[in-house]
Amino acid sequence: DCDNFQDARKFLLNGGEKGRQLGILTAGTYRINTALFTVITSATAQEHGMFPEQLQLHRVEPDMVGIVTTLDGRPIEAGEIAGPVIPGHDNFQNAQAFLDGGGRRGLQEQILLSGTWNLNPWFALLEQVPMVQIPIGYVGVVISFVGMAHEDVSGLEFKHGDLVVAGHKGVWVTPLYPGKHPINTRIMKVELVPTTNIVLNWASRTEAHHYDEKLSSITVRSKDGFAFNLDVAQIIHVGALDAPKVISRVGSMQNLVDHGLQPIVGNYFRNSAQDYTVLDFLSARSQRQVEAAEHIRAAIGAYDVQAIDTLIGDINPPATLMETQTDRKIAEEQRKTYEVQEAAQKQRQQLVRQTSLADIQQQVVGAEQGVNIAELKANANVKQATGDAEATRLRALGEAEAIRATGRAKAEAYRAGVESLGSQGYTVMQLMQIVGERNVRIVPDVAVSGANGSTGLVDGLLGLMLRNQSNGSHQAKQS
């Protein structure tokens, strides 16, 4: 120990060497023999071929990590890409302790966290990189290219890769959970694996994760020889503890989609479509979807991936076939429309009939009342006519009886008269009675005699004139 180069004798006696030194002087005041030592500061850096920034404190910002590359030490062992962690050198601030501990020259596994560090620019270079951030809904699977010897802990059942504990070289069996992690990204790789449901579309659209941007509609051929396109959506889920197995098996989530799910889903639908006609596939798509979900769930389960559901989207059958089906459907719908219209017309007729009945209900009631009144009047007239007929009959019977009684009385009188006067005498008496009652003239008012032959007519006319004049005078007196 030469007391920070202030004791030159000790420096020389303890094996100090000429040239650039590993030790550095931090902020402070030192008594140094400038005849033996040259002290380079930021003020004199350019005089010695350096930049002032190299002689300032190295600051690692928050949320950043410092990756260190040493310029001195033993060579890195064959097969390694970074020097191992060496204890006791105060985060590369004591370069001599690093070398004494067997430190290697080059990229280092150890990192520097946020803070201020006194580093010798001739011994170590510092590069700042962001911390590894694992978002919510993801885990990070660490693939380490350095570390202790590879020891597989995946078990005998897992035969498609190896898993190791943290600190060993390989895929770590324990994933990184959401948060920020200080990882040396020069010697480790972190694969993000979504732990939420992932939707993969075999269609023209692409989800935000872009795992399905290379997928497209599946072209299949039906039993009846028609080729058509099929849109499919597959929902998968990768558990947090299964994520290292998936990455160990296929390397990345994109490889899982491209080399695992794409052939499984595509080939299933190509094979299954050959068992059905296009129309069968269209009419029973729900059943086809259930069958596909069961098959794909079992197939991708071997990849330690859970198949949540398989959904069949748009089915694009040949245009010529669909044109025929469309025409048939349109005709059927038109028939239904006509039936509905017919029912509507019948309903409308029924409505009009009911409306008309409601409108004439008052007239119907009036007519019914009129009929009742007419019936009552007819019954009254019948009874009145019956009464009148009975009265007439009784009256006729009475009159007939009176006539018979009168006739019998007259007959009795005639018989009595005949018996008293005789038939001739009684007849003369009856004639005279009739002449008297009816004023029958037996003697003429004017008698015309034709004894002289020429004066009878004149005498008759004169007699009539005198009679008329006499009658007129008589009537005037009476008035």
Secondary structure, 3 states (H helix, E strand, C coil): CCCCCCCHHHHHHCCCCCCCCCCCCCCCCCCCCCCCCCCCCCCCHHHHCCCHHHHCCEEECCCEEEEEEECCCECCCCCCCCECCCCCCCCCCCHHHHHHCCCECEEEEEEECCEEECCCCCCEEEEEEECEEECCCEEEEEEECCCECCCCCCCCCCCCCCCECCCECEEECCCECCEEECCCCCCEEEEEEECCCEEEEECCCCCCCCCCCCCCCEEEECCCCCEEEEEEEEEEECCCCCHHHHHHHHCCHHHHHHHHHHHHHHHHHHHHHCCCCHHHHHHCHHHHHHHHHHHHHHHHHCCCCEEEEEEEEEEECCHHHHHHHHHHHHHHHHHHHHHHHHHHHHHHHHHHHHHHHHHCHHHHHHHHHHHHHHHHHHHHHHHHHHHHHHHHHHHHHHHHHHHHHHHHHHHHHHHHHHHHHHHHHHHHHHHHHHHHHCCCCCCCCCCCCCCCCCCHHHHHHHHHHHHHHHHHHHHHHHC
